[in-house]
Amino acid sequence: MDRCSKLYDQLAKFEWDTHTKIKADSKRTRLLSIELLRESIKSKVTPDSWVDYVHAYMRHHLMYDGEKYHYGLLAEGNIQEKLVHFVVCKKKKGLGYSGISNYVNALKQLYWVNGIKGIDWELVRTFLPENVKKTNDREYYPDEVLAIEDKLDVRGKVVSGAMRGSGIRRGAEPTVSVGDLFARQTPYGKIYKIWVYRGTSDMYPTACIPEVAVRIGAYFEYRLRFGERCRQYGKPHTHEYHDGEEVTRVQYTADDIHLDPSAPLIREDFDRKDSLQARRPKRISYQQISDIIRDAAIAAGVRVVNGGDPYTRHKVMITHGFRKLFKKRCRQSKVDPIILERLLGHRSGNPKDGITKLMMTYDPVDWEEMQAEFEKAIPNLTITKDAIVQVELEKVKQQLKNVPTIEQLQADLKKEREERQQLYEQLYAKGIIKKEETM
């Protein structure tokens, strides 16, 4: 038995002994507040993931009895020793520097906001593995995307489409609401301008390709068909839609069927036979998004389960592979690098690609310019065959708008003849030409 395993067994005995004492005398327990951790984080997405990291730490140290987490145990015993033990065990299992740092950062925040002092966090961090990239992960290939999406339902296709067709992060998808979408027309068809992280300092606009806009429309129709409605349905009302600084007010009658602007773009699955559940959409979580894509990827044969080696990295990250595909296709389409960083929500640029924070600061956001650059990438971002055909069709339609009709050609020819006749009469009246010269 190695040192890590012995230490783990000793700590396990310690935890359950402590657990028994706490049950006997609950007044001695100092309950650490997980809600303080949530409230201390500004981001709308980070709290859930950090709570998950804390819970993983608690399961490791047997602070979870299968039904609930016992937060009082977090403040008991030698906290620093348990933190080091956790880091060492994760490292031995093969988890890398960044992965373990996520746990440490969440735990540090938890103890700090709860007033627990005396932990040497620098010492804890000395046990982290070397900060080197373990795997050079890549984007999904188009055939892999098609295979995965073939296993997805109408909701799942929006989940994957928003990532690969607009570059939205997995963690950002749950923050987007129906009222954050604004239809725009392009030579390739309708797209949506999308506001991400609304109401936060990270708020930014991006767009989704026509292929994804069609999927979103089908998904909204599906939700309406099974009973989801605006909260004010049944009485005349007005909604305000905020597109940056521009505000649009739309009036609805009592029987206008539509989704509530505050409803999530992607909701949790619901029982279609339960009208109450259908009417009250709950936001999907980022964990559910990962599960949807992972299950489809496994079913499609795109991802092979690691089995007993869960920390071995795959060549394609389960959801981030879509975002990488978006970035690569935009770059191949010669989208302006600064605009690309804005579409990805990178406020500080990307020094690796030569885009500094200063460049982002002195180049103000201009949506018309962003959309023009985004449109360059639409053909490359479109993957499914039907959508490719539709994109080409819309492009041809736009080109045909500039082709004159027979009536326009006849009118132009008539006008040209009249102008020539008028010119001839002027020249004849001045004696410059004779009738014989026009024969």
C-alpha positions as a Markdown table, in Angstrom:
| # | Residue | x | y | z |
|---|---|---|---|---|
| 1 | Met | 0.0 | 0.0 | 0.0 |
| 2 | Asp | 1.6 | 3.4 | -1.1 |
| 3 | Arg | 1.8 | 6.4 | 1.1 |
| 4 | Cys | -1.2 | 8.1 | -0.6 |
| 5 | Ser | -3.5 | 5.1 | 0.0 |
| 6 | Lys | -2.4 | 4.9 | 3.7 |
| 7 | Leu | -3.1 | 8.6 | 4.2 |
| 8 | Tyr | -6.4 | 8.2 | 2.5 |
| 9 | Asp | -7.5 | 5.4 | 4.8 |
| 10 | Gln | -6.4 | 7.4 | 7.9 |
| 11 | Leu | -8.4 | 10.4 | 6.7 |
| 12 | Ala | -11.4 | 8.2 | 5.9 |
| 13 | Lys | -11.4 | 6.9 | 9.5 |
| 14 | Phe | -10.9 | 10.4 | 10.8 |
| 15 | Glu | -13.8 | 11.8 | 8.7 |
| 16 | Trp | -16.4 | 9.3 | 9.9 |
| 17 | Asp | -15.2 | 9.6 | 13.5 |
| 18 | Thr | -15.6 | 13.3 | 13.2 |
| 19 | His | -19.0 | 12.9 | 11.5 |
| 20 | Thr | -20.2 | 10.8 | 14.5 |
| 21 | Lys | -19.0 | 13.5 | 17.0 |
| 22 | Ile | -20.8 | 16.2 | 15.0 |
| 23 | Lys | -24.0 | 14.3 | 15.1 |
| 24 | Ala | -23.6 | 13.9 | 18.9 |
| 25 | Asp | -22.8 | 17.6 | 19.5 |
| 26 | Ser | -23.9 | 19.8 | 16.5 |
| 27 | Lys | -23.1 | 23.0 | 18.5 |
| 28 | Arg | -19.4 | 22.3 | 17.9 |
| 29 | Thr | -19.8 | 22.2 | 14.1 |
| 30 | Arg | -18.9 | 25.3 | 12.1 |
| 31 | Leu | -21.0 | 25.1 | 9.0 |
| 32 | Leu | -19.2 | 26.6 | 6.0 |
| 33 | Ser | -21.7 | 28.3 | 3.7 |
| 34 | Ile | -21.7 | 27.2 | 0.1 |
| 35 | Glu | -24.1 | 30.1 | -0.6 |
| 36 | Leu | -21.4 | 32.6 | 0.4 |
| 37 | Leu | -19.2 | 31.0 | -2.2 |
| 38 | Arg | -21.9 | 31.4 | -4.9 |
| 39 | Glu | -22.6 | 35.0 | -3.9 |
| 40 | Ser | -18.9 | 35.9 | -3.9 |
| 41 | Ile | -18.5 | 35.1 | -7.6 |
| 42 | Lys | -19.5 | 37.7 | -10.2 |
| 43 | Ser | -19.8 | 35.4 | -13.2 |
| 44 | Lys | -23.2 | 33.8 | -13.8 |
| 45 | Val | -21.6 | 30.5 | -14.8 |
| 46 | Thr | -18.6 | 30.0 | -12.5 |
| 47 | Pro | -20.6 | 29.4 | -9.2 |
| 48 | Asp | -22.1 | 26.1 | -10.4 |
| 49 | Ser | -18.8 | 24.8 | -11.6 |
| 50 | Trp | -17.0 | 25.8 | -8.5 |
| 51 | Val | -19.6 | 24.2 | -6.3 |
| 52 | Asp | -19.1 | 21.0 | -8.3 |
| 53 | Tyr | -15.3 | 21.2 | -7.5 |
| 54 | Val | -16.0 | 21.6 | -3.8 |
| 55 | His | -18.4 | 18.7 | -3.9 |
| 56 | Ala | -15.8 | 16.5 | -5.6 |
| 57 | Tyr | -13.4 | 17.4 | -2.8 |
| 58 | Met | -16.0 | 16.5 | -0.2 |
| 59 | Arg | -16.7 | 13.2 | -1.8 |
| 60 | His | -13.0 | 12.4 | -1.9 |
| 61 | His | -12.8 | 13.0 | 1.9 |
| 62 | Leu | -16.1 | 11.2 | 2.6 |
| 63 | Met | -18.0 | 14.3 | 3.6 |
| 64 | Tyr | -21.0 | 13.0 | 1.6 |
| 65 | Asp | -23.1 | 10.2 | 2.9 |
| 66 | Gly | -24.9 | 9.4 | -0.3 |
| 67 | Glu | -27.8 | 11.7 | 0.4 |
| 68 | Lys | -26.4 | 15.0 | 1.4 |
| 69 | Tyr | -23.1 | 17.0 | 1.8 |
| 70 | His | -21.9 | 17.7 | 5.4 |
| 71 | Tyr | -20.4 | 21.1 | 5.1 |
| 72 | Gly | -19.4 | 21.1 | 8.8 |
| 73 | Leu | -16.7 | 18.6 | 8.1 |
| 74 | Leu | -14.9 | 21.1 | 5.8 |
| 75 | Ala | -13.9 | 23.1 | 8.9 |
| 76 | Glu | -12.7 | 20.1 | 10.9 |
| 77 | Gly | -9.3 | 18.6 | 11.3 |
| 78 | Asn | -6.1 | 19.6 | 9.6 |
| 79 | Ile | -7.5 | 21.3 | 6.5 |
| 80 | Gln | -4.2 | 22.0 | 4.9 |
| 81 | Glu | -3.1 | 18.4 | 5.2 |
| 82 | Lys | -6.4 | 17.2 | 3.5 |
| 83 | Leu | -5.9 | 19.8 | 0.7 |
| 84 | Val | -2.4 | 18.5 | 0.0 |
| 85 | His | -3.6 | 14.9 | 0.1 |
| 86 | Phe | -6.3 | 15.7 | -2.4 |
| 87 | Val | -3.9 | 17.4 | -4.8 |
| 88 | Val | -1.4 | 14.6 | -4.6 |
| 89 | Cys | -4.1 | 11.9 | -5.3 |
| 90 | Lys | -5.4 | 13.8 | -8.2 |
| 91 | Lys | -1.9 | 14.2 | -9.6 |
| 92 | Lys | -1.2 | 10.5 | -9.2 |
| 93 | Lys | -4.4 | 9.7 | -11.2 |
| 94 | Gly | -3.0 | 11.8 | -14.1 |
| 95 | Leu | -4.9 | 15.0 | -13.8 |
| 96 | Gly | -2.9 | 18.0 | -15.1 |
| 97 | Tyr | -1.9 | 21.4 | -13.7 |
| 98 | Ser | -5.0 | 23.3 | -15.0 |
| 99 | Gly | -7.4 | 20.6 | -13.9 |
| 100 | Ile | -6.2 | 20.5 | -10.3 |
| 101 | Ser | -5.9 | 24.3 | -10.2 |
| 102 | Asn | -9.6 | 24.6 | -10.8 |
| 103 | Tyr | -10.3 | 22.6 | -7.6 |
| 104 | Val | -7.7 | 24.6 | -5.6 |
| 105 | Asn | -9.1 | 27.9 | -6.7 |
| 106 | Ala | -12.6 | 27.0 | -5.8 |
| 107 | Leu | -11.6 | 25.6 | -2.4 |
| 108 | Lys | -9.5 | 28.7 | -1.7 |
| 109 | Gln | -12.4 | 31.0 | -2.4 |
| 110 | Leu | -14.7 | 28.8 | -0.2 |
| 111 | Tyr | -12.4 | 29.0 | 2.8 |
| 112 | Trp | -11.6 | 32.7 | 2.3 |
| 113 | Val | -15.3 | 33.9 | 2.1 |
| 114 | Asn | -16.1 | 31.8 | 5.2 |
| 115 | Gly | -13.3 | 33.4 | 7.2 |
| 116 | Ile | -11.1 | 30.3 | 7.5 |
| 117 | Lys | -7.5 | 31.5 | 7.8 |
| 118 | Gly | -4.1 | 29.9 | 8.4 |
| 119 | Ile | -4.0 | 27.8 | 5.2 |
| 120 | Asp | -0.7 | 28.1 | 3.3 |
| 121 | Trp | -2.0 | 28.1 | -0.2 |
| 122 | Glu | 1.4 | 28.5 | -1.7 |
| 123 | Leu | 2.5 | 25.3 | 0.0 |
| 124 | Val | -0.6 | 23.5 | -1.3 |
| 125 | Arg | 0.2 | 24.7 | -4.9 |
| 126 | Thr | 3.8 | 23.4 | -4.7 |
| 127 | Phe | 2.3 | 19.9 | -5.0 |
| 128 | Leu | 0.7 | 20.7 | -8.3 |
| 129 | Pro | 2.2 | 18.9 | -11.4 |
| 130 | Glu | 4.3 | 20.9 | -13.9 |
| 131 | Asn | 2.4 | 23.4 | -15.9 |
| 132 | Val | 2.7 | 21.9 | -19.4 |
| 133 | Lys | 0.0 | 21.1 | -21.9 |
| 134 | Lys | -0.6 | 17.4 | -21.8 |
| 135 | Thr | -2.5 | 17.0 | -25.1 |
| 136 | Asn | -2.6 | 19.1 | -28.3 |
| 137 | Asp | -6.4 | 18.8 | -28.7 |
| 138 | Arg | -8.0 | 19.6 | -32.1 |
| 139 | Glu | -11.4 | 20.7 | -33.4 |
| 140 | Tyr | -14.1 | 18.3 | -34.5 |
| 141 | Tyr | -13.9 | 17.3 | -38.2 |
| 142 | Pro | -17.1 | 17.9 | -40.3 |
| 143 | Asp | -17.8 | 14.1 | -40.6 |
| 144 | Glu | -17.6 | 13.8 | -36.8 |
| 145 | Val | -20.0 | 16.7 | -36.3 |
| 146 | Leu | -22.5 | 15.1 | -38.7 |
| 147 | Ala | -22.2 | 11.8 | -36.9 |
| 148 | Ile | -22.8 | 13.4 | -33.5 |
| 149 | Glu | -25.7 | 15.5 | -34.7 |
| 150 | Asp | -27.4 | 12.5 | -36.3 |
| 151 | Lys | -27.9 | 11.2 | -32.7 |
| 152 | Leu | -29.3 | 14.5 | -31.3 |
| 153 | Asp | -32.9 | 15.6 | -31.0 |
| 154 | Val | -34.3 | 19.0 | -31.9 |
| 155 | Arg | -32.9 | 20.5 | -28.6 |
| 156 | Gly | -29.5 | 18.8 | -28.9 |
| 157 | Lys | -29.1 | 20.2 | -32.4 |
| 158 | Val | -29.4 | 23.7 | -31.0 |
| 159 | Val | -26.9 | 22.8 | -28.2 |
| 160 | Ser | -24.3 | 21.7 | -30.7 |
| 161 | Gly | -25.2 | 24.3 | -33.3 |
| 162 | Ala | -24.8 | 27.3 | -31.0 |
| 163 | Met | -21.3 | 26.2 | -30.2 |
| 164 | Arg | -20.1 | 25.4 | -33.7 |
| 165 | Gly | -22.2 | 28.0 | -35.5 |
| 166 | Ser | -21.6 | 31.0 | -33.3 |
| 167 | Gly | -18.7 | 30.0 | -31.1 |
| 168 | Ile | -20.6 | 30.3 | -27.8 |
| 169 | Arg | -18.9 | 28.5 | -24.9 |
| 170 | Arg | -20.6 | 25.6 | -23.2 |
| 171 | Gly | -20.8 | 27.6 | -20.0 |
| 172 | Ala | -22.4 | 30.6 | -21.8 |
| 173 | Glu | -25.2 | 28.7 | -23.4 |
| 174 | Pro | -27.3 | 28.5 | -20.2 |
| 175 | Thr | -27.2 | 32.3 | -19.9 |
| 176 | Val | -28.7 | 33.1 | -23.3 |
| 177 | Ser | -32.5 | 34.0 | -23.3 |
| 178 | Val | -35.0 | 34.1 | -26.1 |
| 179 | Gly | -35.0 | 37.9 | -25.9 |
| 180 | Asp | -31.2 | 37.9 | -26.5 |
| 181 | Leu | -31.8 | 36.9 | -30.2 |
| 182 | Phe | -32.3 | 39.5 | -32.9 |
| 183 | Ala | -33.0 | 38.4 | -36.5 |
| 184 | Arg | -30.8 | 39.8 | -39.3 |
| 185 | Gln | -30.8 | 39.2 | -43.0 |
| 186 | Thr | -27.7 | 38.2 | -45.0 |
| 187 | Pro | -27.1 | 37.1 | -48.6 |
| 188 | Tyr | -27.1 | 33.6 | -47.3 |
| 189 | Gly | -30.4 | 33.8 | -45.4 |
| 190 | Lys | -31.6 | 34.8 | -41.9 |
| 191 | Ile | -29.1 | 34.8 | -39.0 |
| 192 | Tyr | -29.5 | 35.7 | -35.4 |
| 193 | Lys | -27.5 | 38.4 | -33.6 |
| 194 | Ile | -27.0 | 37.0 | -30.1 |
| 195 | Trp | -26.2 | 38.8 | -26.9 |
| 196 | Val | -24.2 | 36.5 | -24.5 |
| 197 | Tyr | -23.7 | 37.0 | -20.8 |
| 198 | Arg | -26.4 | 39.8 | -20.7 |
| 199 | Gly | -26.2 | 42.0 | -17.6 |
| 200 | Thr | -22.6 | 41.2 | -16.8 |
| 201 | Ser | -19.3 | 42.9 | -17.6 |
| 202 | Asp | -18.6 | 39.9 | -19.9 |
| 203 | Met | -21.6 | 40.7 | -22.1 |
| 204 | Tyr | -20.8 | 40.6 | -25.9 |
| 205 | Pro | -22.6 | 40.1 | -29.2 |
| 206 | Thr | -22.0 | 37.3 | -31.7 |
| 207 | Ala | -24.1 | 35.7 | -34.4 |
| 208 | Cys | -25.2 | 32.2 | -35.5 |
| 209 | Ile | -25.2 | 30.9 | -39.1 |
| 210 | Pro | -28.5 | 30.4 | -41.1 |
| 211 | Glu | -28.3 | 26.6 | -40.5 |
| 212 | Val | -28.5 | 27.2 | -36.8 |
| 213 | Ala | -31.1 | 29.9 | -37.0 |
| 214 | Val | -33.4 | 27.4 | -38.8 |
| 215 | Arg | -32.8 | 24.9 | -35.9 |
| 216 | Ile | -33.6 | 27.5 | -33.3 |
| 217 | Gly | -36.8 | 28.3 | -35.1 |
| 218 | Ala | -37.8 | 24.6 | -35.2 |
| 219 | Tyr | -36.9 | 24.2 | -31.5 |
| 220 | Phe | -39.1 | 27.2 | -30.5 |
| 221 | Glu | -42.0 | 25.8 | -32.6 |
| 222 | Tyr | -41.6 | 22.5 | -30.8 |
| 223 | Arg | -41.8 | 24.2 | -27.4 |
| 224 | Leu | -44.9 | 26.2 | -28.4 |
| 225 | Arg | -46.5 | 23.1 | -29.8 |
| 226 | Phe | -46.3 | 21.4 | -26.4 |
| 227 | Gly | -47.6 | 24.3 | -24.4 |
| 228 | Glu | -44.9 | 26.7 | -23.5 |
| 229 | Arg | -46.2 | 30.3 | -23.4 |
| 230 | Cys | -45.2 | 33.8 | -22.4 |
| 231 | Arg | -45.9 | 34.4 | -18.7 |
| 232 | Gln | -48.3 | 37.2 | -19.7 |
| 233 | Tyr | -50.2 | 35.1 | -22.2 |
| 234 | Gly | -53.9 | 35.7 | -22.0 |
| 235 | Lys | -53.9 | 39.5 | -21.7 |
| 236 | Pro | -52.6 | 42.4 | -23.8 |
| 237 | His | -49.0 | 43.2 | -23.0 |
| 238 | Thr | -45.8 | 44.8 | -24.2 |
| 239 | His | -42.2 | 43.4 | -24.2 |
| 240 | Glu | -39.0 | 45.4 | -24.5 |
| 241 | Tyr | -36.1 | 43.9 | -26.5 |
| 242 | His | -32.7 | 45.4 | -25.8 |
| 243 | Asp | -30.3 | 45.2 | -28.7 |
| 244 | Gly | -27.3 | 47.0 | -27.2 |
| 245 | Glu | -28.5 | 50.6 | -26.7 |
| 246 | Glu | -31.4 | 50.2 | -29.1 |
| 247 | Val | -34.7 | 49.3 | -27.4 |
| 248 | Thr | -37.7 | 47.9 | -29.4 |
| 249 | Arg | -41.1 | 47.6 | -27.9 |
| 250 | Val | -43.5 | 45.0 | -29.2 |
| 251 | Gln | -47.2 | 44.8 | -28.4 |
| 252 | Tyr | -49.0 | 41.5 | -28.1 |
| 253 | Thr | -52.7 | 40.8 | -28.0 |
| 254 | Ala | -54.1 | 38.4 | -25.4 |
| 255 | Asp | -54.1 | 35.5 | -27.9 |
| 256 | Asp | -50.7 | 36.1 | -29.5 |
| 257 | Ile | -48.7 | 32.8 | -29.0 |
| 258 | His | -45.1 | 33.4 | -28.3 |
| 259 | Leu | -42.2 | 32.6 | -26.0 |
| 260 | Asp | -41.3 | 34.8 | -23.0 |
| 261 | Pro | -38.2 | 36.9 | -23.8 |
| 262 | Ser | -36.8 | 35.9 | -20.4 |
| 263 | Ala | -37.2 | 32.2 | -21.2 |
| 264 | Pro | -34.0 | 30.3 | -21.8 |
| 265 | Leu | -32.7 | 29.7 | -25.3 |
| 266 | Ile | -32.2 | 26.1 | -24.3 |
| 267 | Arg | -34.4 | 24.7 | -21.5 |
| 268 | Glu | -34.2 | 21.5 | -19.5 |
| 269 | Asp | -36.1 | 18.6 | -21.0 |
| 270 | Phe | -39.7 | 18.4 | -19.9 |
| 271 | Asp | -42.7 | 16.0 | -19.9 |
| 272 | Arg | -44.7 | 16.9 | -22.9 |
| 273 | Lys | -47.9 | 15.6 | -21.2 |
| 274 | Asp | -47.4 | 17.9 | -18.2 |
| 275 | Ser | -48.8 | 21.3 | -19.3 |
| 276 | Leu | -47.6 | 23.0 | -16.1 |
| 277 | Gln | -44.1 | 21.7 | -16.6 |
| 278 | Ala | -44.2 | 22.8 | -20.2 |
| 279 | Arg | -45.2 | 26.3 | -19.3 |
| 280 | Arg | -42.4 | 26.8 | -16.8 |
| 281 | Pro | -39.1 | 26.3 | -18.6 |
| 282 | Lys | -35.9 | 25.8 | -16.5 |
| 283 | Arg | -32.5 | 26.7 | -17.8 |
| 284 | Ile | -30.3 | 23.9 | -18.9 |
| 285 | Ser | -27.1 | 23.5 | -16.9 |
| 286 | Tyr | -23.6 | 23.3 | -18.4 |
| 287 | Gln | -23.3 | 19.7 | -17.0 |
| 288 | Gln | -26.4 | 18.7 | -19.0 |
| 289 | Ile | -24.9 | 20.2 | -22.1 |
| 290 | Ser | -21.8 | 18.1 | -21.7 |
| 291 | Asp | -23.9 | 15.0 | -21.1 |
| 292 | Ile | -26.0 | 15.6 | -24.2 |
| 293 | Ile | -22.9 | 15.9 | -26.5 |
| 294 | Arg | -21.0 | 13.1 | -24.7 |
| 295 | Asp | -23.8 | 10.6 | -25.0 |
| 296 | Ala | -24.3 | 11.5 | -28.7 |
| 297 | Ala | -20.6 | 11.3 | -29.4 |
| 298 | Ile | -20.4 | 7.8 | -27.8 |
| 299 | Ala | -23.5 | 6.6 | -29.6 |
| 300 | Ala | -22.0 | 7.8 | -32.9 |
| 301 | Gly | -18.7 | 6.1 | -32.3 |
| 302 | Val | -16.9 | 9.4 | -32.3 |
| 303 | Arg | -15.7 | 9.1 | -28.7 |
| 304 | Val | -14.5 | 5.9 | -27.0 |
| 305 | Val | -15.0 | 5.7 | -23.2 |
| 306 | Asn | -11.7 | 5.7 | -21.3 |
| 307 | Gly | -13.0 | 3.1 | -18.8 |
| 308 | Gly | -10.7 | 2.9 | -15.8 |
| 309 | Asp | -8.5 | 5.8 | -16.9 |
| 310 | Pro | -10.9 | 8.9 | -16.7 |
| 311 | Tyr | -8.1 | 11.5 | -16.7 |
| 312 | Thr | -6.6 | 10.5 | -20.0 |
| 313 | Arg | -7.3 | 13.4 | -22.4 |
| 314 | His | -9.1 | 12.8 | -25.7 |
| 315 | Lys | -7.9 | 14.4 | -28.9 |
| 316 | Val | -11.1 | 16.4 | -29.0 |
| 317 | Met | -12.6 | 18.1 | -26.0 |
| 318 | Ile | -16.2 | 17.1 | -25.7 |
| 319 | Thr | -17.8 | 20.5 | -26.2 |
| 320 | His | -14.8 | 22.8 | -26.8 |
| 321 | Gly | -14.1 | 21.0 | -30.0 |
| 322 | Phe | -17.1 | 22.8 | -31.6 |
| 323 | Arg | -15.8 | 26.2 | -30.5 |
| 324 | Lys | -12.4 | 25.3 | -32.0 |
| 325 | Leu | -14.1 | 24.4 | -35.2 |
| 326 | Phe | -15.8 | 27.8 | -35.3 |
| 327 | Lys | -12.5 | 29.6 | -34.8 |
| 328 | Lys | -10.6 | 27.6 | -37.4 |
| 329 | Arg | -13.3 | 28.0 | -40.0 |
| 330 | Cys | -13.5 | 31.8 | -39.4 |
| 331 | Arg | -9.8 | 32.1 | -39.6 |
| 332 | Gln | -9.7 | 30.1 | -42.9 |
| 333 | Ser | -12.4 | 32.5 | -44.2 |
| 334 | Lys | -10.1 | 35.5 | -43.5 |
| 335 | Val | -12.3 | 37.0 | -40.8 |
| 336 | Asp | -10.5 | 40.0 | -39.3 |
| 337 | Pro | -8.5 | 38.7 | -36.3 |
| 338 | Ile | -9.8 | 41.4 | -33.9 |
| 339 | Ile | -13.4 | 40.9 | -35.0 |
| 340 | Leu | -12.9 | 37.1 | -34.5 |
| 341 | Glu | -11.8 | 37.7 | -30.9 |
| 342 | Arg | -14.9 | 39.8 | -30.4 |
| 343 | Leu | -17.2 | 37.1 | -31.8 |
| 344 | Leu | -15.6 | 34.6 | -29.4 |
| 345 | Gly | -16.1 | 36.9 | -26.5 |
| 346 | His | -12.4 | 37.5 | -25.8 |
| 347 | Arg | -12.3 | 40.9 | -24.2 |
| 348 | Ser | -8.5 | 40.9 | -23.7 |
| 349 | Gly | -7.7 | 39.6 | -27.2 |
| 350 | Asn | -5.4 | 36.6 | -27.7 |
| 351 | Pro | -1.6 | 37.4 | -27.5 |
| 352 | Lys | -0.8 | 34.0 | -29.0 |
| 353 | Asp | -2.5 | 35.2 | -32.2 |
| 354 | Gly | -0.9 | 38.6 | -32.0 |
| 355 | Ile | -4.1 | 40.4 | -30.7 |
| 356 | Thr | -3.4 | 42.4 | -27.5 |
| 357 | Lys | -5.8 | 43.9 | -25.0 |
| 358 | Leu | -4.7 | 47.4 | -26.1 |
| 359 | Met | -5.7 | 46.6 | -29.7 |
| 360 | Met | -9.1 | 45.4 | -28.5 |
| 361 | Thr | -9.5 | 48.6 | -26.4 |
| 362 | Tyr | -8.7 | 51.1 | -29.2 |
| 363 | Asp | -10.9 | 49.3 | -31.7 |
| 364 | Pro | -14.5 | 50.0 | -30.6 |
| 365 | Val | -17.3 | 47.5 | -31.3 |
| 366 | Asp | -19.2 | 48.1 | -34.5 |
| 367 | Trp | -21.9 | 45.5 | -35.2 |
| 368 | Glu | -22.2 | 46.3 | -38.9 |
| 369 | Glu | -18.5 | 45.6 | -39.3 |
| 370 | Met | -18.8 | 42.5 | -37.2 |
| 371 | Gln | -21.7 | 41.1 | -39.2 |
| 372 | Ala | -19.9 | 41.8 | -42.5 |
| 373 | Glu | -16.9 | 39.9 | -41.3 |
| 374 | Phe | -19.1 | 37.1 | -39.9 |
| 375 | Glu | -20.8 | 36.7 | -43.3 |
| 376 | Lys | -17.5 | 35.8 | -44.9 |
| 377 | Ala | -17.4 | 32.7 | -42.8 |
| 378 | Ile | -21.0 | 31.5 | -43.3 |
| 379 | Pro | -20.2 | 29.2 | -46.2 |
| 380 | Asn | -17.3 | 27.6 | -44.4 |
| 381 | Leu | -19.3 | 27.2 | -41.1 |
| 382 | Thr | -22.2 | 25.5 | -42.9 |
| 383 | Ile | -21.7 | 21.7 | -42.7 |
| 384 | Thr | -25.0 | 19.8 | -43.3 |
| 385 | Lys | -25.7 | 19.1 | -47.0 |
| 386 | Asp | -29.2 | 20.6 | -46.9 |
| 387 | Ala | -27.9 | 23.7 | -45.3 |
| 388 | Ile | -25.1 | 24.0 | -47.8 |
| 389 | Val | -27.6 | 23.8 | -50.7 |
| 390 | Gln | -29.8 | 26.4 | -49.0 |
| 391 | Val | -26.9 | 28.8 | -48.5 |
| 392 | Glu | -26.0 | 28.5 | -52.2 |
| 393 | Leu | -29.7 | 29.0 | -53.1 |
| 394 | Glu | -29.9 | 32.2 | -51.1 |
| 395 | Lys | -26.7 | 33.4 | -52.6 |
| 396 | Val | -28.0 | 32.8 | -56.1 |
| 397 | Lys | -31.3 | 34.6 | -55.2 |
| 398 | Gln | -29.3 | 37.6 | -54.1 |
| 399 | Gln | -27.3 | 37.6 | -57.4 |
| 400 | Leu | -30.5 | 37.2 | -59.4 |
| 401 | Lys | -31.9 | 40.4 | -57.8 |
| 402 | Asn | -29.3 | 42.3 | -59.8 |
| 403 | Val | -30.2 | 40.6 | -63.1 |
| 404 | Pro | -32.7 | 42.8 | -65.1 |
| 405 | Thr | -36.1 | 41.3 | -66.1 |
| 406 | Ile | -37.3 | 41.2 | -69.7 |
| 407 | Glu | -39.6 | 44.2 | -69.0 |
| 408 | Gln | -36.6 | 46.2 | -67.6 |
| 409 | Leu | -34.6 | 45.3 | -70.7 |
| 410 | Gln | -37.4 | 46.3 | -73.1 |
| 411 | Ala | -37.9 | 49.6 | -71.2 |
| 412 | Asp | -34.1 | 50.3 | -71.4 |
| 413 | Leu | -34.0 | 49.5 | -75.1 |
| 414 | Lys | -37.0 | 51.8 | -75.8 |
| 415 | Lys | -35.4 | 54.6 | -73.8 |
| 416 | Glu | -32.1 | 54.1 | -75.8 |
| 417 | Arg | -34.0 | 54.3 | -79.1 |
| 418 | Glu | -35.8 | 57.5 | -78.0 |
| 419 | Glu | -32.5 | 59.1 | -77.0 |
| 420 | Arg | -30.9 | 58.2 | -80.3 |
| 421 | Gln | -33.9 | 59.6 | -82.2 |
| 422 | Gln | -33.7 | 62.8 | -80.3 |
| 423 | Leu | -30.0 | 63.1 | -80.9 |
| 424 | Tyr | -30.5 | 62.5 | -84.7 |
| 425 | Glu | -33.1 | 65.2 | -84.9 |
| 426 | Gln | -30.8 | 67.7 | -83.2 |
| 427 | Leu | -27.9 | 66.9 | -85.5 |
| 428 | Tyr | -30.2 | 67.1 | -88.6 |
| 429 | Ala | -31.7 | 70.4 | -87.5 |
| 430 | Lys | -28.1 | 71.9 | -87.2 |
| 431 | Gly | -27.2 | 70.6 | -90.7 |
| 432 | Ile | -24.5 | 68.4 | -89.3 |
| 433 | Ile | -25.9 | 65.3 | -91.0 |
| 434 | Lys | -28.2 | 64.7 | -93.9 |
| 435 | Lys | -31.0 | 62.2 | -94.3 |
| 436 | Glu | -28.9 | 60.2 | -96.8 |
| 437 | Glu | -26.2 | 59.7 | -94.1 |
| 438 | Thr | -28.7 | 58.0 | -91.9 |
| 439 | Met | -29.9 | 55.6 | -94.5 |
